[in-house]
Amino acid sequence: MRKYELVWILGSDAGEEQGTESVEKISSLVADVGGELSGTEVWGKRTLAYPIQKNTEGYYLQANFEIDGVKAPELDRALGADQSIIRHLLVRDEIKPVVAEEAAE
């Protein structure tokens, strides 16, 4: 199981209710591929840097979860098929290894 972080944007007409529905939908998609949702965060409505599908504002949401790495492309395709999501980014949440510095001689 690998840790992933997902950020997605709903259209400008979305509000708190649509955000809650979207979080529930993402939670069920993660559960369908055998993953476990560890947390979600609502960032709210923000102005976009450039228009996306004629939207100048978007409703931002973020989720952290663990799924099998083989299932990540399947989840990504399901997110792309969702018409309410105008943009999404799925990245692997890596823990960078700490390199011990050698003592100066």
SVG drawing of the C-alpha trace seen along z (x, -y; Angstrom):
<svg xmlns="http://www.w3.org/2000/svg" viewBox="-26 -35 66 39">
<polyline fill="none" stroke="black" stroke-width="0.4" points="0.0,0.0 1.3,-3.4 0.2,-6.8 -1.3,-9.2 -2.6,-12.8 -5.4,-14.0 -6.4,-17.6 -9.4,-18.2 -11.4,-21.3 -15.1,-21.5 -16.7,-24.1 -17.6,-27.6 -21.2,-26.7 -20.3,-24.2 -20.8,-24.9 -20.5,-23.2 -23.2,-20.6 -21.6,-19.6 -18.2,-19.5 -19.5,-17.0 -21.1,-14.9 -17.8,-14.9 -15.8,-13.9 -18.2,-11.0 -17.8,-9.9 -14.0,-10.0 -14.2,-8.0 -16.3,-5.3 -13.9,-5.3 -10.9,-4.7 -12.8,-2.0 -13.8,-0.3 -10.1,0.1 -9.3,1.5 -7.9,-1.7 -8.3,-3.5 -9.1,-7.2 -7.0,-8.8 -8.2,-12.4 -9.9,-15.1 -9.8,-18.9 -12.0,-21.5 -10.1,-24.5 -13.2,-26.3 -13.8,-28.5 -10.8,-30.3 -10.1,-32.3 -8.3,-30.3 -5.1,-31.6 -6.6,-31.0 -10.1,-29.9 -10.8,-26.2 -13.8,-25.1 -15.2,-28.7 -14.8,-28.7 -12.9,-31.6 -13.4,-30.2 -13.2,-26.7 -14.1,-24.8 -10.9,-23.1 -10.8,-19.8 -8.0,-17.6 -7.8,-14.0 -5.1,-11.7 -5.4,-7.9 -3.5,-4.6 -4.1,-2.3 -2.1,0.3 0.2,-1.3 -1.2,0.8 -4.7,-0.6 -3.7,-4.3 -4.2,-4.5 -7.6,-3.0 -8.6,-5.7 -7.1,-8.4 -9.3,-7.3 -12.4,-7.3 -11.6,-10.8 -11.1,-11.9 -14.5,-10.5 -16.3,-12.5 -17.9,-15.5 -18.2,-17.6 -14.4,-17.7 -12.7,-20.3 -9.2,-19.5 -7.5,-17.0 -3.9,-16.0 -3.1,-12.6 0.5,-12.4 2.3,-9.8 2.9,-11.1 6.5,-10.0 8.4,-10.2 11.9,-11.3 14.7,-9.2 16.9,-11.0 20.5,-10.7 22.8,-10.7 25.7,-13.0 29.1,-11.5 31.0,-13.1 33.8,-15.4 37.2,-13.9"/>
</svg>
